[in-house]
């Protein structure tokens, strides 16, 4: 079943996701541009009390309302991962930017049903911007419907990636081919780039080394806005995807970009 064919989320679940974003934003704003300790995790990515406190609060809200749902969080791992519904939580997407005072960090709240992402929230608490989308509902930005834009010519496409340093091995050459084909690559937006794509300001986002807590919230928003988001093999995203993500506002553009990434003639 594709993301577009999955059943809609129940209203109480959508309401909880909105409240979770509200609560997470309250916590992150309190720590933003404050003096806090920064630790390095085993993969050398940074983590702070803001990440951990936010995830703990969001997990507690899920446990209180839907104790049979699974949870997979960036900081505290997974529980009940065989459940029908599984929440994915990245309490602070863009921690490196957060600790340097950049306001583009976000809260990512995703929900999968039977391993299909069906609801996503991309929330930017300092900017007061929130995208939400899912199956059976439109994509919205601050409660206003949004949609992706057409871009059939890749030579006119605006491409985003968080950083060029996220590509490794043969992915470096693949990404270089894509950069050479587009109008202009841009960097440093983290999850904000996917919101901009959903709103029709960006055409492509290509990334690698991502985790389910990074991409599962993004997929429903992009799809609900009329775009397409897959792995680099063109397969729908799930908890088992390999972390390489390609999102496009225009399905034809996605096919062209996918061919370029795989060394094929588009």
N, C-alpha and C positions, 0 to 999 in steps of 0.2 A: 504493500500500500504506500502511495506517495504522500508527501506532506499535504498536498492539495486535497486528497481524497479521505484523509483521516477525519473522524467525527469531531464536532465542535466540543470545546471544554464547557463543563457546567459553570453557571454564573458564580456560585460560591467560590470556585477555584480561582476564577479571574479576579474576584474581589479580594481574595487573600493575597494574590500576587501584587496587586496594587498597594495593599497595606504594608506588605513586606518591603516594597520599594520606599514607601514613606518612612518606615522605621529605619531602614538602612541609611537613608539620606540624613536623618537626624543624627545618627552616630558619626558618619563620615564628616559631616560639616563641623562637628565639634573638634575633630582631630586635624582638619585640613589647615596647613601652614602653622601648625603648632609644633613645639619641640617634643618629638617622640623618638624612642629608640627604633632602630632598623636592624633586623637580623637577615642573614642570608640562609635560605633553605638549601637542601642538598643539591638542587639544580642551579644554585647560585642566584636564583631570583629573590628579590627582597620581600619581606613580610613584616608587618607592624601590628601593634595592638588594635589599630583601626580595622585591619583585615579580619582578625580573629574575633573581636567583639561583635562586629557586624554579622559574621557568619553564625556565631552562637545565637544571636537574637533571631535571625531568620529561621534557623533550624528549630528553635523553641516554638515559633509561631506555627510551623508546619506540624510539629508533634502535637501541639495543643488542639489543632483543628482537624487534621487528617493523619492520625497515628498509624494508619495502615499503609501510608505512602512511603516509598523509598526516598532517600536523600543521598545525593553525591555532591560533596562540597570541596572547594579548592583547598581549604585548610584542615578539615577534620574528616575527610574520607567519606566512605559510603556505609549506609545501613539499608537493609531490606531491598537490595538491588534486584531481587526477583519479583518485585511488586508490579502490579499493572501500571500504576502511576509512579514515576520517579522524577523528583525535582533535582535540577542541577543549579548550583550556586557558586558564582564567583563574586564574593562580597566586595572586592575592590579590583576591578579589571583596570590595569594600568598603574600598579603600585609604584613603579619607577617614576612615572610622571607625578603621582600624588606626593611623593616625598621630596620632589624638587619644586613643588608649588604650582604645577601645571593643572588647570581645572578640567581637562578632558577625560579624566578617569570616570569609570562608571560602575554601576551595580548590574550584574547579569543574573537574571532569574529565568530559568527555563523549566519546562515540564514536558516529559515524554509519556506517551501512552503506548504500551506494548512496543517500546523501543523506537517510536516515531515522535520527533519533536512536534508538539501541538500548540504550545504557548510560549511566548518569549517577551521579556521586558528588558529594555535597554534604558537605564535610568542614569542621568547625569545630575547629581544633587546640587552641585555648586552652580551649574548653568541653568538649573530649573527646567530641564528638558527631559522628556520621557517618550520613548517609542514603545508601543505594545502592539502585538499582532499574533494571530494564530489561526488555526483552522476554523472555518465558520464565522469569521469576524474580519473586518477590515484592519489594515495597519493604520495606526494613528500616531501623530506627534502632538503631544499636549492636547489630546482629545479631538484633534482635527484630522480627518482622513488624509492620507498621503499615498503617493504612488511613485513607482520608478519611472524613468524617462527612456524613450527609445534612443538607441545609438547603434545603428546597423554597421557603421564604419569604424573599425577598431583604431584607425589612424586619428580619430577624433575623440577617443575615449580617455577619460581621466581615471587613473589607477591609484589605489591606495594600498599600502602595507604598513604595518606598525613599524617595522625596521627592515632594511635589507639584510641585516645580520641574522635574521631568523631562518634563512635558507641555508641548507647544508648539503654537501655531496653533489649529486647530479641535479638537485633542485636549484642550485646556484645558477647553472647554465640555463635551466628551464625558465627561471624567473627573469634572467637577463634577456632571453628571447622575447618575453612578454613586454618587458620595459621598452625594448627597441621598436615594438609594434604600435604602442599606444602614443597618444599625444604628449602626455606628461605623467610621470609617476610622482606620488606624494607620500610623505611619511609622518609618523608620530601621532596619529589620531586615536590609536587603540580601537575600542568598540564604537567610538563616535563615528568612524568611517562607515559602518554598516547602517547607522541611522541616517547619515547623509545620503547613502545609496537608496534607502527606502523612500526618502523624500525627494529623490530625483536630482540631486546635485552631484553625485558621483556615479561613475559607470561600472567600475570593476573594483573588487577587493580580492587580492591573492595573498594567502598567508600559509605558513607551515609551522610545525612544532606546536600546534594548538592542542588543548585538552578538551574533553567533553564539556567541562564547566565553562570553557571559553565560547564554544561554537553552538551548543544546543539552544541557547537563548536567542541566538542571532537568526537561525534558520526560519522560525515561524514568522518573524518580523519581515524578513526579506521576501519570503514567499507570499505573505498576505498583501504586500505592497505591489505584487506583480512581477517580482524578480525571480531569479533562480539561484540556488546555492547548493553545491555538491562538494565531494572530494575531487581530487585531481583525476580520478578515473571516471568522473561523471556519475558516481553513485550517491544516493541520498545519504545525508549525515545521520549517524547513530552513535551510541556509546562506544561502538567498536571501530569507528573511523580512525584513519591513521594520522589525523592532525593536519593534513594539507587541505586547505579550504579555498574554493573559488566561488565568489558571489558576483552576480551581474544583474543589472537592472533590465537588460534586454536579452531574451533567450537566445536570439541569433548571435549576439555578441558573446554570450557565454560559450556557445559551441565553437566559435572562432578562437577564443582565448584558450579553451580546453585543448584544442588541436595544437596550438602553438606551444603550450606547456609540455605536451607529449611529443614534440618534435615532428608533428605531422603538418602537411600542407593544408591550410584552412580552405 
